[in-house]
Amino acid sequence: MMQSITSYPPFLSLAIWLPILFGLIVLALGRDSNAGLVRVGSLIASIISFVATLPLIVHFNNAAHGMQFVEKSPWIERFNIYYSLGIDGLSLWFVPLTAFITVIVVISAWQVIQKRVAQYMGAFLILSGLMIGVFCAMDGLLFYFFFEATLIPMYIIIGIWGGDNRVYASFKFFLYTFFGSLLTLVAIIYLYKASGGSFDILMWHKIALTMKEQIFIFIAFFMAFAVKVPMFPVHTWLPDVHVEAPTGGSAVLAAIMLKLGAYGFLRFSLPIVPDASHYMAPFVITLSLIAVIYIGLVALVQKDMKKLVAYSSIAHMGFVTLGFFIFNNMGIQGAIAQMISHGFISGAMFLCIGVLYDQAHSRQIADYGGVVNKMPKFAALFIFFSMANCGLPATSGFVGEFMVILGATQFNFWIGLLAATALILGAAYSLWMAKRVIFGKVANHHVAELVDINGREFLMLGMLAIAVLFMGLYPAPFTDTMQTSVADLLAHVAHSKLPY
């Protein structure tokens, strides 16, 4: 694939380092004695960081091949390591999505976090910059640096502001995701040697590797990306972490961090080892269908709202990996659209649960009932997001799932049919939870004491609702930007890289 160099200002560096710089300033100057100022400063910082990502959308050329907004300068010259950045249609939308979710998370913590406010806000701002770095890095070692560095602020967020078992959950999160990445480092070093001493990811796309080498590298990358997605059967860490994480941590984890692993398949596994990707596709498709169907059934029997939405996330991410490994345009575009949509919907679902928990201090479905009688505005938004979560047409949740099902049907009718069952399961667990929590008579005195959402909460949920509705009604801005890059990827993957 050709690399297109642009003469734009360093938009990507601004998107990465502005939130990190703001986060460090908040950490250095913030004190609980001036928590109000910290909150205002963090909100302004997150908004500025989000605005800094908008030129990427404005100036992105849908028809251009290769990477755009490219930045490249020496980092560690002795080992030919570069500070190399670039985005294409595969990664464009994840940059503003990350910054947007960070704004929402800062708003969500306005009244909830009362202690160590600066540390909380600073950790999320720094995490935002590091996650954006993952989507922009075009040097293998730089990617690995950002990919692993994201673990540190999230580990701290869970470990300090989480629930009663937060230490256990934070260790489980760190160990699963860190050990899953160790083989990736081995693969990166192997590719460095195989390419003649380069960490350039685009150069790795051109290396001719034997089938044995490709399978080894595929497995190495798979270990890291599958855990991060997470795919069945390495998904068990996610529900525990979601239950213990603070609301903002759950929102960012589901909305953005799960996408880092899925993005890794797009940027590394498919283009670098296409033959192994085709060879291993039946295995990945099988695991994806298990996630879509079995994990959907697991979600159906959950008693904790957070666990239900956590298992729902695993099921929805199964659509993403399924879309990638059916190797057609509709499937991959649908998978990327599903990643973007899931960022909006899953974040909104966890924030809704957080609103209830802040007042009633329970996440158990059985402790609620008749919430609509006390919180009508909240109930309307909760039902909207629940319907979007099960793929209601005219919401963003429908766009990606429908495209993946169409792509899967083109690939194999029976795979498409099995994938379509997820729409039924999604409706079952999402609406079953909504029915028990929202409708009926006021269940107990805890529900009777609930107060409807205030202006701040309505703002954060309203912005997500607008995003979900906009993408559902007008998906073209999202899908148009990825068409050229997906076509290039498929053309690349279609050609064998075996050295004969």
C-alpha positions as CSV (number, residue, x, y, z in Angstrom):
1,M,0.0,0.0,0.0
2,M,1.3,3.4,-0.9
3,Q,2.0,5.9,1.8
4,S,0.6,9.3,1.2
5,I,2.5,12.1,3.0
6,T,0.5,15.2,3.9
7,S,1.6,18.7,4.7
8,Y,-0.8,19.3,7.6
9,P,0.2,20.4,11.0
10,P,1.0,17.6,13.6
11,F,-2.7,16.9,14.3
12,L,-1.9,13.4,15.5
13,S,0.7,14.5,18.0
14,L,-1.7,17.1,19.3
15,A,-4.4,14.5,19.7
16,I,-2.0,12.2,21.6
17,W,0.0,14.6,23.8
18,L,-2.5,17.3,24.6
19,P,-4.5,15.1,27.0
20,I,-1.4,13.6,28.4
21,L,0.1,17.1,29.1
22,F,-3.2,18.3,30.6
23,G,-3.4,15.1,32.7
24,L,0.1,15.7,34.1
25,I,-0.7,19.4,34.9
26,V,-3.9,18.3,36.7
27,L,-1.9,15.7,38.7
28,A,0.8,18.3,39.6
29,L,-1.5,21.2,40.5
30,G,-4.7,19.5,41.6
31,R,-5.6,19.2,45.3
32,D,-8.8,18.0,47.0
33,S,-9.0,21.4,48.6
34,N,-9.7,23.0,45.2
35,A,-11.6,20.1,43.7
36,G,-14.1,22.4,42.0
37,L,-11.3,24.1,40.0
38,V,-9.8,20.7,39.2
39,R,-13.2,19.5,37.7
40,V,-13.6,22.6,35.6
41,G,-10.0,22.5,34.4
42,S,-10.3,18.8,33.5
43,L,-13.5,19.4,31.6
44,I,-11.9,22.3,29.6
45,A,-8.8,20.1,29.0
46,S,-10.9,17.2,27.7
47,I,-13.0,19.5,25.5
48,I,-9.8,21.1,24.0
49,S,-8.4,17.6,23.4
50,F,-11.6,16.5,21.7
51,V,-11.6,19.7,19.5
52,A,-8.0,19.0,18.5
53,T,-9.1,15.7,16.9
54,L,-11.9,17.3,14.7
55,P,-9.5,18.5,12.0
56,L,-8.7,14.8,11.3
57,I,-12.3,14.3,10.2
58,V,-12.5,17.6,8.3
59,H,-9.3,17.1,6.3
60,F,-9.5,13.3,5.8
61,N,-9.5,12.3,2.1
62,N,-11.8,9.4,1.6
63,A,-10.4,8.5,-1.8
64,A,-6.7,8.6,-0.7
65,H,-4.8,5.3,-0.4
66,G,-2.4,4.7,2.4
67,M,-1.7,6.7,5.6
68,Q,-2.7,10.3,6.1
69,F,-1.5,13.0,8.5
70,V,1.9,11.2,8.6
71,E,4.5,12.2,11.1
72,K,7.9,10.6,11.3
73,S,11.0,11.5,13.2
74,P,13.9,9.5,14.7
75,W,13.3,8.2,18.2
76,I,16.0,5.6,19.0
77,E,18.2,5.8,15.9
78,R,20.6,3.0,16.9
79,F,17.8,0.5,16.5
80,N,16.0,2.2,13.7
81,I,13.1,3.1,15.9
82,Y,11.0,6.0,14.8
83,Y,8.3,8.2,16.3
84,S,6.0,7.4,13.3
85,L,2.3,8.3,13.2
86,G,-0.4,8.0,10.6
87,I,-4.1,7.1,10.2
88,D,-6.3,5.7,7.5
89,G,-9.9,4.7,7.2
90,L,-9.4,1.8,9.5
91,S,-8.3,4.0,12.4
92,L,-9.7,7.5,11.8
93,W,-12.9,7.4,13.9
94,F,-11.3,5.9,16.9
95,V,-9.3,9.0,17.6
96,P,-12.2,11.4,18.1
97,L,-14.3,8.6,19.7
98,T,-11.7,8.2,22.4
99,A,-11.5,12.0,23.0
100,F,-15.3,12.2,23.0
101,I,-15.7,9.4,25.6
102,T,-13.1,11.1,27.8
103,V,-15.3,14.3,27.9
104,I,-18.3,12.2,28.9
105,V,-16.3,10.4,31.6
106,V,-15.1,13.7,33.1
107,I,-18.7,15.0,33.2
108,S,-19.9,11.7,34.8
109,A,-17.5,12.0,37.7
110,W,-18.5,15.6,38.6
111,Q,-20.3,14.8,41.8
112,V,-19.5,11.1,42.2
113,I,-15.7,11.4,42.8
114,Q,-15.1,13.4,46.0
115,K,-11.6,12.2,47.0
116,R,-8.4,12.3,44.9
117,V,-10.3,14.2,42.2
118,A,-7.2,15.4,40.5
119,Q,-5.7,11.9,40.4
120,Y,-8.9,10.5,38.9
121,M,-9.3,13.2,36.2
122,G,-5.5,13.1,35.5
123,A,-5.5,9.3,35.0
124,F,-8.3,9.5,32.5
125,L,-6.7,12.3,30.5
126,I,-3.4,10.5,30.3
127,L,-5.2,7.2,29.4
128,S,-7.0,9.0,26.6
129,G,-3.8,10.2,25.0
130,L,-2.2,6.7,25.3
131,M,-5.2,5.0,23.7
132,I,-5.1,7.5,20.8
133,G,-1.4,6.7,20.4
134,V,-2.3,3.0,19.8
135,F,-4.6,3.9,16.9
136,C,-2.0,6.3,15.4
137,A,1.3,4.4,15.9
138,M,3.0,3.2,12.7
139,D,6.2,2.0,14.3
140,G,5.9,-1.5,15.9
141,L,7.7,-0.6,19.1
142,L,5.9,2.7,19.4
143,F,2.6,0.7,19.1
144,Y,3.7,-1.7,21.8
145,F,4.7,1.2,24.1
146,F,1.3,2.8,23.8
147,F,-0.5,-0.6,23.9
148,E,1.1,-1.6,27.2
149,A,1.2,1.9,28.7
150,T,-2.6,2.0,28.7
151,L,-2.6,-0.7,31.4
152,I,-1.1,1.6,34.0
153,P,-3.7,4.3,34.4
154,M,-6.6,1.8,34.1
155,Y,-4.9,-0.4,36.7
156,I,-4.7,2.6,39.0
157,I,-8.3,3.7,38.3
158,I,-9.7,0.3,39.2
159,G,-7.4,-0.3,42.1
160,I,-8.1,3.1,43.8
161,W,-11.7,4.0,42.9
162,G,-13.1,0.5,42.4
163,G,-15.4,-1.6,44.6
164,D,-14.7,-3.8,47.5
165,N,-12.7,-6.4,45.5
166,R,-10.9,-3.7,43.5
167,V,-7.4,-5.0,44.2
168,Y,-8.2,-8.5,43.0
169,A,-9.9,-7.1,39.9
170,S,-7.1,-4.7,39.1
171,F,-4.5,-7.5,39.4
172,K,-6.6,-9.8,37.3
173,F,-7.0,-7.1,34.6
174,F,-3.2,-6.3,34.6
175,L,-2.0,-9.9,34.6
176,Y,-4.4,-11.2,31.9
177,T,-3.7,-8.4,29.5
178,F,0.1,-8.1,30.2
179,F,0.9,-11.7,29.9
180,G,-1.1,-11.9,26.8
181,S,1.1,-9.3,25.3
182,L,4.5,-10.9,26.0
183,L,4.4,-13.1,22.9
184,T,3.5,-10.0,20.9
185,L,6.8,-8.5,21.9
186,V,8.6,-11.7,20.7
187,A,6.8,-11.4,17.4
188,I,7.7,-7.8,17.0
189,I,11.4,-8.5,17.5
190,Y,11.1,-11.4,15.1
191,L,9.6,-9.1,12.4
192,Y,12.3,-6.6,13.2
193,K,15.0,-9.1,12.3
194,A,13.0,-10.5,9.3
195,S,12.6,-7.0,7.8
196,G,16.3,-6.3,8.0
197,G,16.1,-4.1,11.0
198,S,13.0,-2.1,10.7
199,F,10.0,-1.5,13.1
200,D,8.0,0.1,10.3
201,I,4.6,-1.6,10.3
202,L,4.0,-0.8,6.6
203,M,7.3,-2.5,5.8
204,W,6.3,-5.5,7.8
205,H,3.2,-5.8,5.5
206,K,5.7,-6.6,2.6
207,I,7.8,-9.3,4.3
208,A,7.5,-12.8,2.6
209,L,7.2,-15.3,5.5
210,T,6.9,-19.0,5.4
211,M,3.6,-20.6,6.5
212,K,5.3,-21.8,9.7
213,E,6.6,-18.3,10.5
214,Q,3.2,-16.8,9.7
215,I,1.3,-19.2,12.0
216,F,3.8,-18.5,14.9
217,I,3.4,-14.7,14.4
218,F,-0.4,-15.0,14.1
219,I,-0.6,-17.0,17.4
220,A,1.7,-14.5,19.1
221,F,-0.5,-11.5,18.1
222,F,-3.6,-13.5,18.8
223,M,-2.7,-14.1,22.4
224,A,-2.5,-10.3,23.0
225,F,-5.4,-9.2,20.9
226,A,-7.8,-12.0,21.8
227,V,-7.4,-11.3,25.5
228,K,-7.9,-7.5,25.0
229,V,-11.1,-7.9,22.9
230,P,-11.8,-10.3,24.8
231,M,-12.6,-13.4,22.9
232,F,-14.0,-16.7,24.3
233,P,-12.5,-18.4,26.2
234,V,-10.0,-15.7,27.5
235,H,-12.9,-13.4,28.4
236,T,-13.3,-14.3,32.1
237,W,-11.4,-11.3,33.4
238,L,-13.8,-8.7,31.9
239,P,-17.0,-9.3,34.0
240,D,-15.0,-9.2,37.3
241,V,-13.2,-6.1,36.3
242,H,-16.4,-4.3,35.1
243,V,-18.2,-5.1,38.4
244,E,-15.4,-3.6,40.5
245,A,-14.3,-0.7,38.3
246,P,-15.8,2.8,38.9
247,T,-18.4,3.9,36.4
248,G,-16.0,5.9,34.3
249,G,-13.5,3.0,34.2
250,S,-16.2,0.7,33.0
251,A,-17.3,3.1,30.3
252,V,-13.8,3.7,29.0
253,L,-12.9,0.0,29.2
254,A,-16.0,-1.1,27.2
255,A,-16.1,1.9,24.8
256,I,-12.4,2.1,23.9
257,M,-10.0,-0.4,25.5
258,L,-11.7,-3.5,24.1
259,K,-11.2,-1.9,20.6
260,L,-7.4,-1.9,21.0
261,G,-7.3,-5.6,20.6
262,A,-9.7,-5.7,17.7
263,Y,-7.8,-2.9,16.0
264,G,-4.6,-5.0,16.4
265,F,-6.1,-7.7,14.2
266,L,-6.7,-5.1,11.5
267,R,-3.3,-3.5,11.6
268,F,-1.1,-6.5,12.3
269,S,-2.6,-10.0,11.9
270,L,-4.5,-9.6,8.6
271,P,-2.0,-7.6,6.6
272,I,1.3,-9.1,8.0
273,V,0.4,-12.8,8.0
274,P,-2.5,-13.1,5.5
275,D,-1.9,-16.8,4.7
276,A,-2.0,-17.7,8.4
277,S,-5.1,-15.5,8.8
278,H,-6.9,-17.4,6.1
279,Y,-5.7,-20.7,7.6
280,M,-6.8,-19.8,11.1
281,A,-10.0,-18.1,10.1
282,P,-12.3,-21.2,10.8
283,F,-10.9,-21.3,14.3
284,V,-11.5,-17.5,14.9
285,I,-15.0,-17.7,13.3
286,T,-15.9,-20.6,15.6
287,L,-14.8,-18.7,18.7
288,S,-16.6,-15.6,17.5
289,L,-19.9,-17.5,17.0
290,I,-19.5,-19.0,20.5
291,A,-19.1,-15.5,21.9
292,V,-22.1,-14.3,19.9
293,I,-24.4,-17.1,21.0
294,Y,-23.1,-18.7,24.2
295,I,-22.1,-15.5,25.9
296,G,-25.4,-14.0,24.9
297,L,-27.1,-16.9,26.8
298,V,-24.8,-16.2,29.7
299,A,-25.8,-12.6,29.7
300,L,-29.5,-13.6,29.8
301,V,-29.1,-15.2,33.3
302,Q,-27.1,-12.5,35.0
303,K,-28.5,-10.9,38.2
304,D,-26.0,-8.0,38.3
305,M,-26.6,-5.2,35.7
306,K,-22.9,-4.5,35.2
307,K,-22.2,-8.2,34.6
308,L,-25.0,-8.4,32.1
309,V,-23.7,-5.5,30.1
310,A,-20.1,-6.9,30.4
311,Y,-21.2,-10.2,28.9
312,S,-23.2,-8.2,26.3
313,S,-19.9,-6.5,25.3
314,I,-18.2,-9.8,24.8
315,A,-21.1,-11.0,22.6
316,H,-21.0,-7.7,20.5
317,M,-17.3,-7.9,20.1
318,G,-17.8,-11.4,18.7
319,F,-19.4,-9.7,15.8
320,V,-16.3,-7.7,15.3
321,T,-13.9,-10.6,15.1
322,L,-16.4,-12.5,12.9
323,G,-16.5,-9.6,10.5
324,F,-12.8,-9.4,10.2
325,F,-12.2,-13.1,9.4
326,I,-14.9,-13.6,6.7
327,F,-12.6,-11.5,4.4
328,N,-15.2,-9.5,2.5
329,N,-15.8,-5.8,2.3
330,M,-19.2,-5.8,3.9
331,G,-18.0,-7.8,6.9
332,I,-14.9,-5.7,7.7
333,Q,-16.7,-2.4,7.2
334,G,-19.6,-3.7,9.4
335,A,-17.1,-4.8,12.1
336,I,-15.5,-1.4,12.2
337,A,-18.9,0.3,12.3
338,Q,-19.8,-2.1,15.2
339,M,-16.7,-1.1,17.1
340,I,-17.6,2.6,16.8
341,S,-21.3,2.0,17.7
342,H,-20.4,-0.2,20.6
343,G,-18.2,2.6,21.9
344,F,-21.3,4.8,22.2
345,I,-23.8,2.3,23.4
346,S,-21.7,0.3,25.9
347,G,-20.4,3.5,27.4
348,A,-23.9,4.8,27.7
349,M,-25.2,1.6,29.3
350,F,-22.5,1.6,32.0
351,L,-23.1,5.3,32.7
352,C,-26.9,4.6,33.1
353,I,-26.1,1.8,35.6
354,G,-23.8,4.2,37.4
355,V,-26.6,6.8,37.7
356,L,-28.8,4.2,39.4
357,Y,-25.9,2.9,41.6
358,D,-25.0,6.4,42.8
359,Q,-28.5,6.8,44.3
360,A,-29.6,3.2,45.3
361,H,-26.1,1.7,45.9
362,S,-27.0,-1.5,44.2
363,R,-26.5,-3.1,40.8
364,Q,-28.8,-6.1,41.4
365,I,-31.7,-6.2,39.0
366,A,-33.9,-7.6,41.7
367,D,-33.5,-4.5,43.8
368,Y,-35.2,-2.3,41.2
369,G,-38.6,-2.2,39.5
370,G,-40.9,0.7,38.5
371,V,-38.0,3.2,38.1
372,V,-40.0,4.9,35.3
373,N,-42.4,6.2,38.0
374,K,-39.6,8.1,39.8
375,M,-37.2,8.8,36.9
376,P,-39.1,9.3,33.6
377,K,-36.3,11.1,31.8
378,F,-33.7,8.6,32.8
379,A,-36.1,5.7,31.9
380,A,-36.6,7.1,28.4
381,L,-32.8,7.2,27.8
382,F,-32.2,3.8,29.4
383,I,-34.8,2.2,27.2
384,F,-33.4,3.9,24.1
385,F,-29.9,2.6,24.9
386,S,-31.2,-0.9,25.7
387,M,-33.0,-1.0,22.3
388,A,-29.8,0.3,20.6
389,N,-27.9,-2.5,22.4
390,C,-30.1,-5.1,20.8
391,G,-29.7,-3.6,17.3
392,L,-32.9,-1.6,16.8
393,P,-33.1,-0.1,13.3
394,A,-32.3,3.6,13.1
395,T,-29.8,3.2,15.9
396,S,-26.0,2.7,15.5
397,G,-26.3,-0.8,17.0
398,F,-28.2,-1.9,13.9
399,V,-25.7,-0.6,11.3
400,G,-22.6,-2.7,12.2
401,E,-24.5,-5.9,13.1
402,F,-26.6,-5.9,10.0
403,M,-23.5,-5.3,7.8
404,V,-21.6,-8.2,9.5
405,I,-24.6,-10.5,9.1
406,L,-24.9,-9.6,5.4
407,G,-21.1,-10.2,5.0
408,A,-21.3,-13.5,6.9
409,T,-24.2,-14.6,4.7
410,Q,-22.2,-13.8,1.5
411,F,-19.3,-15.9,3.0
412,N,-21.5,-18.8,4.2
413,F,-25.3,-18.8,4.7
414,W,-25.2,-20.9,7.9
415,I,-22.6,-18.7,9.5
416,G,-24.8,-15.7,8.7
417,L,-27.8,-17.5,10.1
418,L,-26.0,-18.3,13.4
419,A,-24.8,-14.7,13.7
420,A,-28.3,-13.4,13.2
421,T,-29.5,-15.3,16.3
422,A,-27.5,-12.8,18.3
423,L,-30.1,-10.1,17.4
424,I,-32.7,-12.3,19.2
425,L,-30.5,-12.9,22.2
426,G,-29.5,-9.2,22.3
427,A,-33.2,-8.2,22.4
428,A,-33.8,-10.9,25.1
429,Y,-31.2,-9.9,27.6
430,S,-31.4,-6.1,27.0
431,L,-35.1,-5.8,27.1
432,W,-35.6,-8.4,29.9
433,M,-33.3,-6.3,32.1
434,A,-35.0,-3.0,31.1
435,K,-38.5,-4.6,31.8
436,R,-37.5,-5.6,35.3
437,V,-35.6,-2.4,36.2
438,I,-37.7,0.2,34.6
439,F,-41.4,-0.9,34.3
440,G,-44.0,-2.0,36.8
441,K,-44.9,-0.6,40.1
442,V,-42.4,1.0,42.5
443,A,-40.7,-2.1,43.9
444,N,-39.4,-0.9,47.3
445,H,-38.6,2.2,49.4
446,H,-35.1,2.5,47.7
447,V,-36.8,3.0,44.3
448,A,-39.3,5.3,45.9
449,E,-36.5,7.6,47.0
450,L,-34.9,7.8,43.5
451,V,-34.7,11.3,41.9
452,D,-34.6,11.8,38.2
453,I,-31.4,12.8,36.4
454,N,-30.1,16.3,36.8
455,G,-28.9,18.6,34.0
456,R,-25.3,17.2,34.1
457,E,-26.4,13.6,33.8
458,F,-29.0,14.5,31.1
459,L,-26.2,16.2,29.1
460,M,-23.8,13.3,29.2
461,L,-26.4,10.7,28.3
462,G,-28.1,13.0,25.8
463,M,-24.9,13.5,23.9
464,L,-24.4,9.8,23.6
465,A,-28.0,9.4,22.5
466,I,-27.5,11.9,19.8
467,A,-24.4,10.1,18.6
468,V,-26.2,6.7,18.6
469,L,-29.2,8.2,16.7
470,F,-27.0,10.1,14.2
471,M,-24.9,7.1,13.3
472,G,-28.1,4.9,13.0
473,L,-29.9,7.3,10.7
474,Y,-26.9,8.6,8.7
475,P,-24.0,6.0,8.8
476,A,-22.5,7.3,5.5
477,P,-19.8,9.6,7.2
478,F,-18.6,6.6,9.1
479,T,-18.7,4.0,6.3
480,D,-17.5,6.3,3.5
481,T,-14.2,7.0,5.2
482,M,-13.3,3.3,5.6
483,Q,-14.2,2.1,2.1
484,T,-10.8,2.8,0.4
485,S,-8.7,1.4,3.3
486,V,-10.8,-1.7,3.6
487,A,-10.5,-2.3,-0.1
488,D,-6.7,-1.9,0.1
489,L,-6.6,-4.3,3.1
490,L,-8.6,-7.0,1.3
491,A,-6.5,-6.6,-1.8
492,H,-3.4,-7.0,0.3
493,V,-4.8,-10.0,2.2
494,A,-5.9,-11.7,-1.0
495,H,-2.3,-12.1,-2.2
496,S,-0.1,-14.9,-0.7
497,K,3.1,-13.7,1.0
498,L,4.7,-17.2,1.0
499,P,8.3,-16.9,-0.3
500,Y,7.7,-18.9,-3.5
